[in-house]
Amino acid sequence: MHVVCQGLLRASSLEWRPTPDAWVLTIACHALFELAPFESAMTSGPAAPPEDEGDARRLVEPWGPVAPFKRWGEVVVVGHAHAPEGIAVKSLIARLAVGDIDKAIQVRGDSCFEPDGSLGEPAPFTRMPLRWERAAGGPHTANPVGVPTGNGALADRWGRARAPNLLPVASSTAMRHGHLWPAGFGPLRPEWPERAQRLRRHAAGWDHARWAGHALPEGIDPGYFNVAPLDQVTNDLTGAEQIVLEHLHPRFPRLTTRLRAPVPRAIALTSGAEQRVPLRCDTLVIDADHGVAALVWRAQLMLDRPSREGVVLVTEDEIAPSLTGTVTAPLSSRPPAALPFLQAAAQPAPEPPAGAAPGAGDARFPPAPRVDEDDEDAVQTFVPAVVLPGPALPFHALPPDEPRARSLAPPEHEPEDGPPTAPALPALPAPSAPLAPLAAMRAAEPVWTAATAPDAAVPGPPPAAVPEQRPAEDRAEPTLPVDVYPLVRCAAIAARLARRPEAQDVLLAAEALSPDTWEALHAHWLDAIRADVGRGKRRLLSSYDAAYIAALEAERGTISAGEYARLVIAAERGNEAQTLVELGLPDGVLLRLRRVWLERTVKDPAAAQEVRAAMRRASEAE
C-alpha cells in the first residue's frame, strides 16, 4: 500500500511478517520542529541528511529504518554538546528532561591518565560529539566502541591512557584503574549487547538489515526494536511534554519548550472502502546540532496478503466523516492470523476479548472493539477493508493502574550508574485458542486498527444453581495499615533498622509494629516501587530514597559532599565497607545515596560544583 501525506507530515512504511502466514504494514509518520524557547513550531524544511556513516541519525527514525513497533516510547539525542555562547570550557553538564525522563551526563574536554594514575587537565572545547566512542567502554563491554578504562585501558609509549569525554554525573575519573559506566544520550546499535541480548537464542543468526524478509522467530523480546538506553524510555510519551535541554542546543545554553504537535490522523483506502488507523506517538529525537526535534507516530495495519493494493492517507487535521460513504465485507475468509507477540500482560480474571456486547449492533458487520472513551480515533473506527476478520490480535489493553512490567531485582540491587534492569515478563493468560509461535512475547501496547481486535465471546447459559458463598468479609485477609505507615515512614524505619540492626525489637516496638507486620508492610512498598519503576516511573523510588537518607542524617548528622565523595572514591577502590563503618552508615546505602546526590546535582549547579570539588579533594587525599 502507498502512504500519502498532507501538510507538513511525512511518512514511511514497512511490510513485515509476524508469523509465516500473516502480513502487517507499519506506518510511521513524523513531524519536524524548530526548537525555540517556550514553544516549538513545525517546520516545512526536510530533515538534514546524515553526514557520514558514523552519524547516529542513521540509527533512528526519520533518518534510519522504520521499526515495526516499539515496546516503549523513547527519547534520543544526537549531535554535540555545546559550550554556552560558544566560549570554550573544560567541562559542562548536559541534561535532557522530557516528561518523567530526566538525565544528565558530565562532558569533559580531551584528557588522559598519567603514568602515576592522576588525571590530566582537560583541554577546552566549544562542542563535544555525543557519540558512544567518547564514553567509557571497549571490547566485550556494553559499549563496544567506547574508551577502555580500568585494567583494559590502552597506554601510549609514554604510559598515558586516554580518558572518556562523556561520564556519569558526579563520577570520579581521578583513578586510572577504576571502573566507569558508559554515559550518553544516543541510540544503541542493534548488534550491541544491550539490544542483541533481547534476541535471545536467535541473536547469532539474526540479520539486522534484512530481518523483515522472514517471519519473526519465536521468543525474542520486542524491546529489541527500541534504540534508546533504558533510562531514556517511557510508557507515557505523547509529544506534549515539556522539554528541557541544557547545553544540547547550538544557540541556547538552557532551553525549555513544548512542541506544538499536531494530532495526526490516518485512514486506509482500498476497493472503495475506508478504515481509520489510530497512530501512537513513540519516538522523540533531538538533533542537538541543527536545533530541531523529530516526533514519530506509529500504527500497524494487518493485511490479508502481501503487497496489498490501496492507499493510507495521513493528515494533520480531523479527517472528514467518510471519503467514500461505503464499507465492505472482509477481504478474506481464511482463518485469521494472530499476532500474539504483542499480547498484553495477563490479568487474574481477564475479561472476554474486546468487542461489542452480544446482540448489539448490526449482525452483518464485525462487532466494534472496546475502546477508551477519550480515544477519538478508536471510537470513530470504520469497518475494516484490509484487515483480517475475527480474533486476529489476542490481547487486551492494560488497566491504567496495572504495571506493564516489574523489575528483576529490588531497587537496592540496581546497577550504581548503569541503565535499569530490563523489566521481567509477566505471566500470560491461557488462550482460548492455540496461538502462533510468538505467544510468549509481550510489548507495550501499540495502537492497532480496530478490527484487529478479537470478536466478543458469546456467553453460555447461566448455571442452574450457584453454590452458596461465604460472606466476603469472612474470607478477607487482614488489611495492612498502609495509611498509618506510608512509604516515607517505612523508608525511615528501614533506615534506622539498617543502621542499628541489633535494636530491631526496640525500634519496632516504638513504632507499634510486630516483626511480621513490618515485613509485610516493607514488602508492600518495595513491590509498589518495583511496579512504578517497571512503568518507567521513578517517583516512588525517589521518595523512598530521600526519606531513607533523611532518617540516617537525623541520627548521625548531615552527609556532606565531602563524605559522599569519600565514599564514592572508596567504593571505586574496594574500600567501601570500611568507609561506611567510619562514616556511621549501613551497608547498601551507597546506591540510594548516589541517586539522592544525582538528583541534587541535576537540580542545583552549585551542588554539582561542590561535589566535583569534593571528588578532586577526596582523590588527592587517598
C-alpha positions in Angstrom: 0.0 0.0 0.0 1.1 3.5 -0.7 1.3 6.2 2.1 0.3 9.7 1.1 0.8 12.7 3.5 -0.9 16.1 3.5 0.5 19.2 5.2 3.9 19.1 6.9 3.8 15.5 8.0 6.0 12.9 6.3 5.7 9.1 6.5 7.4 5.9 5.7 6.1 2.3 5.9 7.4 -1.2 6.4 5.7 -4.5 5.5 6.7 -7.4 7.7 5.6 -10.9 8.8 4.8 -11.6 12.5 4.2 -15.3 11.6 4.8 -17.2 8.4 1.2 -16.8 7.2 0.5 -13.2 8.3 1.4 -9.8 7.0 1.5 -6.4 8.7 2.0 -2.9 7.3 3.6 -0.5 9.8 3.0 3.2 9.1 5.5 5.7 10.7 4.7 9.3 10.2 6.9 12.1 11.6 7.0 15.9 12.0 10.0 18.2 12.4 10.0 21.1 14.9 12.4 24.0 15.1 13.4 24.2 18.8 12.8 27.6 20.3 12.0 28.9 23.8 8.5 28.3 25.2 7.0 26.7 22.1 8.5 25.0 19.1 6.5 25.1 15.8 6.6 22.5 13.0 9.0 23.3 10.2 8.5 22.7 6.5 12.1 22.1 5.7 13.3 18.5 5.1 15.4 16.8 7.7 19.1 17.4 7.2 20.6 14.1 5.8 23.2 12.2 7.8 26.7 13.5 7.2 28.7 10.2 7.2 28.5 6.6 8.1 29.2 7.3 11.8 26.3 9.8 12.1 24.0 8.4 14.8 20.9 9.7 12.9 21.3 6.7 10.6 20.1 4.5 13.5 16.9 6.5 14.3 13.7 7.5 12.5 13.0 9.5 10.5 16.6 9.2 9.1 17.0 5.5 9.8 15.0 2.3 9.1 11.4 2.0 10.2 10.8 -0.1 13.3 7.8 -2.5 13.1 6.7 -1.5 16.6 8.3 -0.2 19.8 7.8 -1.7 23.2 8.3 1.6 24.9 8.3 5.3 23.9 11.8 6.6 23.8 13.8 9.9 23.6 17.2 10.1 21.9 19.7 12.9 21.4 22.2 13.1 18.6 24.8 15.6 17.6 27.1 17.6 20.0 27.0 19.1 23.5 27.7 22.9 23.2 29.6 25.3 25.4 27.5 28.3 26.4 27.7 31.2 23.9 30.5 29.4 22.0 33.0 30.2 24.7 35.4 27.3 25.3 35.1 25.4 28.6 36.9 22.4 30.1 33.8 20.7 31.3 30.0 21.1 31.5 26.8 19.2 32.4 24.5 18.2 29.6 20.9 17.5 30.6 17.8 16.1 28.9 14.4 16.2 30.6 11.2 15.1 28.9 8.2 14.0 30.9 9.4 11.5 33.5 12.8 11.2 31.9 15.5 13.3 33.5 19.1 12.5 32.7 22.4 14.4 32.9 25.9 13.5 31.9 29.3 15.1 32.5 31.1 16.3 29.4 34.9 16.9 29.7 37.5 18.0 27.2 40.1 15.6 25.9 42.4 14.4 28.7 44.4 11.4 29.7 45.6 9.4 32.7 49.2 10.0 33.5 51.6 7.1 34.3 51.2 7.8 38.0 47.4 7.3 37.8 46.5 11.0 38.0 44.1 12.6 35.6 45.5 15.3 33.4 43.8 18.7 32.9 41.1 18.6 30.2 41.5 20.6 27.1 39.0 23.4 26.4 36.3 22.8 23.9 33.3 24.6 22.3 31.4 21.5 21.4 31.8 17.8 22.0 30.4 14.8 20.0 27.8 12.9 21.8 28.9 9.6 20.3 29.4 6.4 22.2 33.0 6.4 21.1 33.6 9.3 23.6 32.1 7.3 26.5 33.7 4.5 28.7 33.6 1.0 27.3 35.6 -1.1 24.9 35.5 -4.6 23.5 33.4 -7.1 25.4 31.5 -4.3 27.3 28.0 -2.8 27.0 29.6 -0.1 24.8 31.9 -2.0 22.4 33.2 1.2 20.7 33.9 3.1 23.9 37.2 4.2 25.6 38.7 1.3 27.6 39.2 2.1 31.3 40.5 0.2 34.3 42.7 -2.7 33.6 41.7 -2.6 29.9 43.0 1.0 29.4 45.4 1.3 26.5 48.5 3.3 27.2 50.7 5.1 24.7 54.5 4.9 24.6 54.7 7.5 27.3 52.4 5.5 29.6 49.4 7.8 29.2 45.9 6.4 28.8 43.0 8.3 27.2 40.1 9.3 29.5 36.5 9.3 28.3 34.8 12.6 27.4 31.3 11.5 28.5 30.8 10.4 32.1 28.0 9.9 34.6 27.4 13.0 36.7 29.5 13.1 39.9 31.6 10.1 38.9 35.2 10.1 39.6 37.8 9.7 36.9 40.7 10.5 39.1 41.9 7.0 39.2 43.3 5.1 36.3 42.2 1.7 37.3 38.6 2.5 38.3 35.5 1.2 36.5 33.4 3.7 34.7 29.9 3.2 33.3 29.2 4.3 29.7 27.3 7.6 29.6 25.4 9.0 26.6 22.1 10.1 25.1 22.5 8.4 21.7 21.0 5.4 20.0 22.4 1.9 20.5 23.4 -0.1 17.5 21.3 -3.3 17.0 24.3 -5.6 17.3 25.5 -4.2 20.7 25.0 -6.4 23.8 22.1 -4.4 25.4 20.0 -4.9 22.2 21.3 -8.1 20.9 20.6 -10.0 24.1 16.9 -9.3 23.6 17.1 -11.6 20.6 17.9 -14.4 23.0 18.7 -17.7 21.2 18.2 -16.1 17.8 21.0 -13.5 18.2 23.7 -15.5 16.4 21.7 -15.9 13.2 19.8 -12.6 13.2 20.2 -10.4 10.1 19.9 -6.8 11.5 19.4 -5.4 8.0 17.1 -7.9 6.3 15.1 -9.4 9.2 11.8 -8.2 7.6 12.1 -10.7 4.8 11.4 -13.5 7.2 8.7 -14.2 9.8 9.7 -13.0 13.3 11.1 -16.0 15.2 9.6 -17.3 18.5 10.8 -15.9 21.8 12.5 -12.6 21.0 12.0 -9.6 23.4 10.1 -6.9 21.5 12.2 -4.3 23.3 14.9 -5.1 20.7 13.4 -2.6 18.4 13.9 0.3 20.9 17.2 2.0 20.2 17.5 4.3 23.3 19.3 3.4 26.6 16.8 2.1 29.2 16.9 5.3 31.2 15.5 7.1 28.2 12.4 5.0 27.7 8.9 5.7 29.0 5.4 4.4 28.7 3.9 7.8 28.5 5.3 9.7 25.5 2.7 11.9 23.9 4.7 14.7 22.2 3.1 17.3 24.5 5.6 17.0 27.3 7.8 19.9 28.4 11.3 19.5 27.1 14.4 20.9 28.9 17.8 20.9 27.2 20.9 22.1 28.9 24.0 22.5 26.6 22.2 20.5 23.9 21.3 23.3 21.5 23.7 25.3 19.4 22.2 28.7 20.4 20.5 28.3 23.8 22.6 27.1 26.8 19.3 26.2 28.5 16.1 25.7 26.5 12.7 25.0 27.9 10.0 24.4 25.3 7.0 22.4 24.2 6.3 21.0 20.7 3.3 22.5 19.0 2.5 19.0 17.8 -0.5 18.1 15.6 -2.8 15.2 16.1 -2.1 13.1 13.0 -4.9 11.1 11.5 -4.6 8.2 9.1 -7.2 6.4 7.0 -6.7 3.3 4.8 -8.5 3.4 1.5 -8.9 0.3 -0.7 -11.5 -1.0 -3.1 -13.9 1.8 -2.4 -13.8 1.2 1.4 -12.0 3.1 4.2 -10.7 2.4 7.7 -9.4 4.7 10.4 -5.8 3.8 11.5 -5.0 5.2 15.0 -1.5 6.4 15.5 0.6 6.3 18.7 3.5 8.6 19.5 6.5 6.5 20.4 9.8 8.4 19.4 11.3 11.8 20.1 14.7 12.6 18.6 16.6 15.8 19.5 19.1 16.9 16.9 21.4 19.0 19.0 23.4 20.3 16.0 20.6 21.6 13.8 18.3 22.7 16.7 15.4 20.5 15.6 13.3 17.8 17.0 11.6 14.9 15.2 8.4 13.3 16.6 7.3 9.9 15.3 3.9 8.3 15.4 3.3 4.7 14.5 0.5 2.3 13.7 0.1 -1.2 12.4 -2.4 -2.4 9.8 -2.9 -6.1 9.4 -3.2 -7.3 5.7 -4.8 -10.3 4.2 -2.0 -10.7 1.7 1.4 -9.1 0.9 1.7 -6.0 -1.3 -1.9 -5.2 -0.8 -3.3 -2.5 -3.2 -4.5 0.7 -1.6 -3.6 4.0 -0.1 -3.0 5.2 3.5 -3.8 8.9 3.8 -2.1 10.8 6.7 -3.3 14.3 7.6 -2.7 16.8 10.3 -6.4 17.8 10.7 -9.6 16.0 11.6 -10.5 13.6 8.7 -13.9 14.0 7.2 -16.5 11.5 8.5 -16.3 9.5 5.3 -14.5 9.9 2.0 -16.5 7.3 0.1 -19.6 6.6 2.2 -19.2 2.9 1.8 -18.0 -0.1 3.8 -17.1 -3.6 2.6 -17.1 -7.1 3.8 -13.8 -8.6 4.9 -11.4 -9.5 2.1 -10.5 -12.9 3.2 -12.5 -15.9 4.6 -9.5 -17.9 5.6 -8.7 -18.4 9.3 -7.3 -15.2 10.9 -3.6 -14.9 11.6 -2.8 -14.0 15.2 -0.2 -11.6 16.5 0.4 -13.0 20.0 3.8 -11.4 20.3 2.0 -8.2 21.1 -0.2 -9.8 23.7 -0.5 -7.6 26.8 0.0 -8.7 30.3 -2.5 -11.1 31.8 -5.0 -10.2 34.5 -6.1 -12.7 37.1 -9.5 -13.0 35.6 -9.4 -11.5 32.1 -12.5 -10.1 30.5 -13.8 -11.6 27.3 -11.9 -10.3 24.2 -12.6 -6.7 23.3 -15.7 -6.4 21.2 -19.3 -5.3 21.1 -21.8 -6.8 23.5 -23.5 -9.9 22.1 -26.6 -9.0 20.2 -25.7 -5.3 19.9 -25.3 -3.5 16.6 -25.8 -4.8 13.1 -25.1 -8.5 12.7 -23.9 -8.0 9.1 -20.7 -6.4 10.3 -18.0 -7.4 12.7 -18.5 -6.2 16.3 -16.9 -2.9 17.3 -13.9 -3.2 19.7 -13.8 -2.0 23.2 -12.1 1.4 23.3 -11.1 4.1 25.7 -13.6 6.9 26.0 -11.1 9.6 25.2 -9.6 7.9 22.1 -11.1 9.9 19.3 -9.7 7.6 16.6 -10.9 4.4 18.1 -14.5 5.4 18.8 -14.8 6.5 15.1 -13.2 3.5 13.6 -14.8 2.1 10.4 -15.4 -1.5 9.5 -12.2 -2.9 8.1 -11.5 -3.3 4.4 -7.9 -4.6 4.5 -7.8 -6.2 8.0 -8.4 -9.9 8.5 -11.7 -10.7 10.3 -12.1 -12.3 13.7 -9.8 -12.5 16.7 -6.6 -11.5 14.9 -4.9 -9.9 17.9 -5.4 -11.8 21.1 -4.5 -9.0 23.5 -6.2 -6.5 25.9 -5.2 -3.1 27.0 -3.7 -2.9 30.4 -5.8 -1.0 33.0 -4.3 2.3 33.9 -3.0 1.2 37.3 -1.6 -2.1 36.2 2.2 -2.1 35.9 3.4 -3.2 32.5 6.5 -4.9 33.9 8.3 -5.5 37.1 12.0 -5.1 37.5 14.0 -8.3 38.0 15.7 -7.1 41.2 14.7 -4.8 44.2 15.9 -1.2 44.0 18.6 -2.0 46.5 20.4 -4.1 43.8 20.2 -1.8 40.8 23.4 -1.0 39.0 25.0 2.0 40.5 25.3 4.2 37.4 24.2 1.9 34.6 20.8 1.6 32.9 18.0 -0.1 34.8 17.4 -3.8 34.5 15.1 -4.7 31.7 11.6 -5.5 33.0 10.6 -9.1 33.6 7.8 -10.5 31.6 4.5 -11.3 33.5 2.6 -14.4 33.0 0.3 -14.6 30.0 -3.4 -15.7 30.1 -4.3 -19.1 28.9 -5.6 -18.5 25.3 -8.9 -19.7 24.3 -7.5 -21.0 21.0 -4.0 -22.1 20.0 -1.7 -19.2 19.4 1.1 -18.7 16.8 4.7 -19.3 17.9 5.4 -15.9 19.3 2.8 -16.2 22.1 5.4 -15.8 24.9 6.3 -12.3 23.9 4.7 -9.1 25.1 5.2 -5.4 24.2 3.9 -2.1 25.3 0.5 -1.8 23.7 0.9 -0.2 20.2 -2.1 1.4 18.6 -3.7 -1.0 16.2 -6.7 -0.8 13.9 -10.0 -1.5 15.5 -11.0 -4.6 13.5 -7.8 -6.4 14.5 -9.3 -6.9 18.0 -10.9 -10.3 18.6 -14.6 -10.9 18.4 -16.6 -10.8 21.5 -17.2 -14.2 23.1 -20.9 -15.1 23.3 -21.5 -16.3 26.9 -23.2 -19.6 27.5 -26.3 -20.1 29.5 -26.1 -19.3 33.3 -25.5 -22.2 35.7 -28.6 -23.8 37.0 -27.6 -23.2 40.6 -25.0 -21.1 42.3 -23.2 -22.6 45.2 -23.6 -20.8 48.5 -20.7 -18.5 49.1 -19.3 -17.4 52.4 -19.5 -13.7 53.0 -16.6 -11.8 51.5 -15.6 -10.2 54.8 -15.1 -13.7 56.4 -12.6 -14.6 53.7 -10.8 -11.3 53.6 -7.1 -11.2 54.6 -6.1 -8.8 57.3 -5.6 -5.3 55.7 -2.1 -3.8 56.1 -2.1 -0.4 57.8 -0.6 1.4 54.8 -2.4 4.6 55.6 -0.7 4.7 59.0 2.6 3.6 57.7 3.0 5.3 54.3 6.1 4.9 52.1 8.2 7.6 53.6 7.6 6.4 57.2 8.5 2.8 56.2 11.7 4.2 54.5 12.7 5.9 57.7 12.1 2.8 59.7 14.1 0.7 57.3 17.0 3.2 57.5 17.0 3.1 61.3 16.9 -0.7 61.3 19.7 -0.9 58.8 21.9 1.4 60.9 21.0 -0.4 64.2 20.0 -4.0 63.4 20.7 -5.1 67.0 18.0 -2.8 68.2 15.2 -4.2 65.9 12.8 -5.2 68.7 13.1 -1.9 70.4 12.7 0.1 67.2 9.7 -1.9 66.0 8.1 -1.7 69.4 8.5 2.1 69.4 6.6 2.1 66.1 3.9 -0.2 67.4 4.8 -2.9 64.9 5.3 -6.6 65.1 8.2 -8.2 63.0 5.6 -9.9 60.8 3.6 -6.8 60.1 6.8 -4.8 59.4 8.0 -7.4 56.9 4.6 -7.3 55.1 4.5 -3.5 55.1 8.0 -3.2 53.8 7.4 -5.8 51.1 4.2 -4.0 50.1 6.1 -0.7 49.5 9.0 -2.4 47.8 6.6 -4.1 45.4 5.0 -0.7 44.7 8.4 0.8 43.9 9.3 -2.1 41.6 5.9 -1.7 39.8 6.5 2.0 39.5 9.9 1.5 38.0 8.5 -1.1 35.7 6.2 1.5 34.2 9.1 3.8 33.6 8.4 6.0 36.7 10.9 6.9 39.4 8.7 8.9 41.8 8.2 6.3 44.5 11.9 5.3 44.3 13.0 8.9 44.7 10.6 9.4 47.6 11.9 6.3 49.4 15.5 7.2 48.8 15.0 10.8 50.1 13.2 9.6 53.3 15.8 6.8 53.9 18.7 9.2 53.7 16.9 11.9 55.7 16.4 9.4 58.5 20.0 8.4 58.5 21.0 12.1 58.6 18.6 12.7 61.5 20.5 10.1 63.6 24.2 10.7 62.5 24.2 14.2 61.1 24.1 15.6 57.5 26.1 13.6 54.9 28.3 16.3 53.4 29.5 16.5 49.8 33.0 15.6 51.1 31.7 12.5 52.9 29.8 11.4 49.8 32.8 11.9 47.6 35.0 10.0 50.0 32.5 7.1 49.9 32.3 7.1 46.1 36.1 7.0 45.8 36.4 4.3 48.4 33.8 2.2 46.6 35.8 2.5 43.3 38.9 1.4 45.2 37.3 -1.5 47.0 37.2 0.1 50.5 33.5 0.8 50.7 32.8 -1.4 53.8 35.5 0.2 55.9 34.5 3.7 54.9 30.8 3.0 55.7 31.8 1.9 59.2 33.9 5.1 59.7 31.1 7.3 58.5 28.5 5.5 60.6 26.4 4.4 57.6 24.8 1.0 57.0 25.8 -1.5 54.3 24.0 -1.0 51.0 23.3 2.8 51.4 25.6 3.9 48.6 23.1 3.2 45.8 20.5 5.3 47.5 23.0 8.0 48.3 24.1 8.1 44.7 20.6 8.6 43.5 19.8 11.3 46.0 23.0 13.2 45.2 22.5 12.8 41.5 19.1 14.5 41.8 20.6 17.3 43.9 23.4 17.9 41.3 21.0 17.9 38.4 18.7 20.5 40.1 21.4 22.6 41.7 24.5 23.7 39.7 26.2 24.8 43.0 25.8 21.3 44.5 27.2 19.8 41.3 30.3 22.1 41.6 30.6 21.3 45.3 30.6 17.5 44.5 33.2 17.8 41.7 35.5 19.8 44.0 35.0 17.2 46.8 35.8 14.4 44.4 39.1 16.1 43.5 40.0 16.6 47.1 39.0 13.0 48.0 41.0 11.6 45.2 44.1 13.6 46.2 43.7 12.6 49.8 43.5 8.9 49.0 
